[in-house]
């Protein structure tokens, strides 16, 4: 069957031998987003993009990944102008009346301050996350599109090694919105089966990993437990750990 360009990443992810194909899709998007942000010919040199990175900044996870990228000068330039903006905004916020102490009757009340409001709002933003999410949401919709229209993809889905807990939730939550009556119940039943069966499989591998670190089991075979911790990180935390890490 002829593939459309927007279905290729989904087919590719589900063809991988991995514990969560949705994590694989997300990681590829994340690699592309980092490259777009700080790679050769990177977007941060464009005025409109720099305005966005200055305003949004980066979450802790993506700031660390950007730091690990070879382009330290590019990161320094983005951080410098982002810090300039932060200083300007917080100097303005700090001119507001300072909060007073809570009374004994209002211990649970949250202090209100433009300083706190600015920082909390800023902590919700990340340029890289925003770039990823624009495409990731369409990828999730395409999963349902393919499930309704392609028997080949339904077989791919049925053969998947399950999903991480976070993406299992995403698929379970979005299915009623995007699937018609004919496919909704079979999809959810298969989703539940794939998630739980494979979550238990990895749990059992982790259990055997623990046993293999007990002297009483030293002579026993490893079975599938050697990389069980890496796979458990995917199932539990949506983290893909490569062999080099």
N, C-alpha and C positions, 0 to 999 in steps of 0.2 A: 504494500500500500504506500502511496506517495505521502511523504511527510511534509508538513508545513514548517516554516522556519521557527515558529513559536512553539511547536511541539517537540522539536529535536532535544532541547535540554531535559525535558521530562522523560522521554524515552531513554536517553543516555543515563540519567540518574537511576531509573528503575532497572536498567540492564547491569548496573554495578553490583558486585558482591559485597554489600555493606549492610550495616545494622539499621540504617534509616536513609532511604533514598531522598527524603526531603532535606535532611541534613546535608547530603551531598550536593543537592541543588543550591542550598543556601551558601555552602562553603565556596562553590564556584562563583556565585554572585559576589561574595565577599572579596575573593581574590581580584575579580574584575574591578570592584569598587576601590580597593586600595591602589591598584595600578592606575585607575583613572584619577585618583586624588593626588598621588605623589610619584607616579612612574614617569618614564621618558615622555616629554611633551605634555606633562601633567596639567590638569585643569586649574591648579591653584594660581597659575600665572595669569589667568583670565580675570578681568576685573569683577565680573558678576559672580563668578565662583568664589573668589576671595571674599567678597562681601558676605556670601553664605557661610563660609568656614569661620569668618570673624564672628558672625552672629550666633552660629550654632555650636561651634567647637566640636569636640569629639568625646565619646564615652570612654570610660577607663579601658575597656577591652581594645577598642580600635586605636586609641592613643598609643597603647603598648605595641600593637602591630605596626603602626606607622613608624614608631621609633626603631623597630627592628629592620625596617626597609633601609637600603643603602643611602638614600637621599636625605642626609641629615640637614643640609642647608635648606632644602625645600621645607622640611618640617619646622626648622627654626623660623623661617619667614612666616609660615602660617601661624605659629605660636606667638610670634612677636606682635603681629597685627591683631590677633585675637585677644591677647593680653592688653593691648592698648585699648581696645573696645571695652573689655571687662573693667579696667581701671576707670574709664570715663563714666560707665554706667553705675558703678558702685560708688564712685565719688558723689554722683548726683543723688543716689539712693541714701547715702549716709548723711545727707543734709536734712533728712526728715526728722521729726521729733523722735528721740530715743524711747524705746519701750520701758515702762516702769515695772517694778516687781509685781508679781501676781499676789492678789490677796489670798487669805486662807480659804476663802469661799470659791476661788477660781483656780485652784491648783492644776486642774486638767485643761484649762484654757491654753490654746496655742498662742504664743507671742505673735503679734502682727507687726510687720516691719517691711518697708520696701526692699531692704537688704535681703531678708529671708525670702521674700517673694521672687526677687530677681534670681537668686541662686537656685531656688527650687525649680523655677521655670527653665533655667539654663540646663539643669541636670537631666531634664527630660529630652534634651536635644542631642543629636550627633549627626554630622554631615554624612558620614559613611553609612550609618544605619538608615538614614533617610533615602540615600541613593539606592541601597539594597532593597528597601521595602517597596519602592515604586515598582520594581520588577517582580519581587517575591510574591506579592499578592496576586499578580496575574499568573504566575506559575501555579499557585494553588488552584485558581479557577480552571486552568488548563487541565489539571489532573481530573477534575469532574467532567470536563468537556470530552476528554479522551475516554473516560470510563463509559460514558453514554454511547459513544460512537464507534469504538474499536474493540472487537473481540480480542485482538492481539494484546491490547493494553490491559484488558480485564484479566488476561492470563498472567501478564507481567505482574500486575498488582497482587494477584492471588499467590504468586510465587515469591513475593518479597519477604525478606527476613524481618518484617515488622517495622516499627517506627520508634523514635524516641517518645518519651511521654508528652513533651511539649507539642510536637507535631501531630501526634495521635489526637490530642485535644483539638488542634486546629482543624484537622480533617473531620473529626466527629462533629464539631460545632458548625462548620460551613456546609456540610453535606446537605442538610435540609434546604438550604438556600439555593444550591446550584444543581441538585439532582432531581429529576422528575420521579413520579411515583413508582414507575416500573423498576428503577435502578436504586432508589434510596435504601430500601430495606436490605437487599443483597449486599450493597456496598458496606453498610454499617455492620452487618453480620460478619463479613469477611474482614473488615477493619479490626473489629474486636478480636476475632480469632487470630489474625496475624500479629497484632500487638501482644496479646496475652501469652500465646504459645511461645513466641520468641523472647519475650521478656523473661519468662520462666526458664527457657533454655540458657540464656546468658546468666541468670541467677544461679543455675545449677553449675555452670562453668566456674563462676566465681567461688562457689562453695568448694569445688574440687581444687581450685587454686589454693584456698586456705588449707585444705587437707594436705596438699603436696608440700606445704611448708611446715608440716608436722613430721617429725622423724619417723613416726610409725608408718607413713605412706611413701617414704623415700624411694622404695623399690617399685612402686606402682607406676604405670604409664601416665603421662600428662593428659592424655585424651585431648580435649579442645580448650584446656585451661590456660595455656601459656599467655595468650593475649586477652584473657577474659577481662582484666581490669580496663584495658583500652576500650573494649566493646561495651563494658558496663558504663563507662563515662558517656558514650554515645547514647545509650538507652536512657540513662538517668538525667544527664545534663546537656544533651545535644552537642557534645564535644567530640570532634573527630581528632584522634591522636595518630599521627603518622608513625611509621616504624623508626624514623630518625629521631623523634622527639622523646 
